[in-house]
Amino acid sequence: MKLSKIMERFDKSKRALKLRTKIQRGGVLSFPRKIAYNRICDSLNCFVPPKVEIGENIIFPHGLTGIFISQGAVIGDDCTIFHQVTIGSNTIEDSKAYGAPKIGNNVYIGAGAKIVGNVCVGNNVRIGANAVVTIDIPDNTTVVMEKPRLISHAYPLDNHFKSFKA
């Protein structure tokens, strides 16, 4: 990817974050700002709702590309969130983890990490790349993916993609 394209994405991310702040404050132009914000988010393949609670000094080193943050999530101060991170809600009502994550202060979330459900991530936590978090994480902890589990099958698996036509 050319440097100009990379810089364009960073500029879009910065503009989206500024618009998000203005939308939160409200004002006369809030609806047009929401439309502009949604267009930028669509172009970056991200979803960061204006109403989500995000603390101060959040850093997105790779911009907002591919980031998904659920509406009910709470993110503390001084967090670093890399690309392709999902902070999502569990919407299955009878599940014990029903709800959205609450992330503490000074949390480092590596690329591709997934934090799903009503979990609390403590302060000063590091979540490694591609880790999947579905349980509460205490303060001062590093989370990495455990050794992959291998599941053998007695029959061949059909892995062909099947598209649905409307």
N, C-alpha and C positions, 0 to 999 in steps of 0.2 A: 504494500500500500504506500502510495506517495506521501511524503511529509505534509503536503498541503491538505490532503484528505484527513490525515490524523489531526492536524491543527484545527480543521473545520469541525471535527467531532468534539474536540475540547471546547471550542468556542460555543457550540450548541449546548454542551453540558453546562457551561458557566451561565449561559443565557437562561437555560431551564431552571437552574437553581435560584437565579435572581428573580425570575418570574414567579417561582413557587413562593418565595418570601413575600413578594408584593400581593399575591393572591391571598395569602394568609392574613395579611393586614387589611384586606378588603379595599374598598375605594370605588370611585366612579367607573373606572375601566376594568373592574374585576372580571366581567364576563368575557370581553375580548382577550384579556390576558390568559384566561383559562383555555380559550380556543388555541391561542398561540402556544401555550405550554403543552397542551395535548398533542399538537402537531410535532413539536420538537421531540417529545417523548416517543411518539410513533416512529419518527425517523431514526431514533437511537435504539429502538426495540427495548424500551425500559418502561417501567410503571412505578412511579413514586407519587402517590396521591398528595395533593396539597395539604390535606388535613392530618396526615400522619405526623406523630410527635417525634421530631428529630432534634437532638441537642445541638449545642454550639461546637464549632470547629470540626465538623465532619469532613473527612478527606476521602475523595474518590480518585485514587491515583490514575485510573484509566478512564475517567469520565463516568457517565451514567450508562454506558453501553451494556445492555443485557441485564440490568439490575431490576429486580422485582421486589417491592416492599408492599406488604399487605396494608390495607386501610387501618386496621386496629393496632398495628405494631407500634412499639415505643422504643426509641433508640437514644441512648445517653450521650454525654459529651465526649469529645476527643476520640471518636471512633474512626477507624480506617476500614473502608469497604471496597474491595477489589471488584473487578468485572465479573459478570455472570453469576452474581450472588442472588439467592432467593431467600427472602424473609417472609414466609407465608403463613396464613391462617389455616387451621384445621376447621373445616366447616361441617364436620359430621357431628351432629348435636349429641348423640349418645356416646361419643368417644370421651375418654378421660382426659384427653389433651385438647379439648375443644377450645378454640380461641386463637389469639395472636401472640407472638413472642414479645418479651420485654428484655431489652438488651441494656446492660449496664454501661458504665463509663470506661473509657480507655480500652475498648475491645477492638482487636484486630481480626478481621474476617477475610480469609484468603479466597482466591479466585475459585469460583464454582461451588462455594459452600452453600449448603441448604440448611436453614433453621426453620422448622415447621411445627406449628401447634402452640399451645399455651405453655411455653417453657420460659424460664427465667435464666438468662445468661448473666453471670456475676460481673464484677468489675475486674479490670486487668486480665481479661481472658484472651487467649489466642486460639482462633479456630483455623485449622489448616485447610489448604486447598482441597476442594471436593469432599470435605467432611460433611456428614449428615447429622444434624443435632435434633433429637426428638425428646430429650430428657433435660432436666435442670442441670446447669453447670455452675459449680461454686466459684467464688472469687479466686483469682491467681491460679488459673488452671489452663493447660494447653490441651486442645482437643484435636486428635488426629484420627484418621480412619483406621479402624482395626484391620487385621489381616482379612483379605477377601475370603468369603465362604464359597466353596465350590459345591454345586448341587448336580449330581450325576443323574441322568435319565436313562431308562432302559429302551427308549425309543428315540428316533430322530425328531428334532424340533423343526416345525415349519416357520421360518423366519422371513417369509416373503411379505413385503409391504402390500397392503390391500387398501386402495383408496375408495372412498365412498362418494358416489355420484348423487347429486341432489336431483 
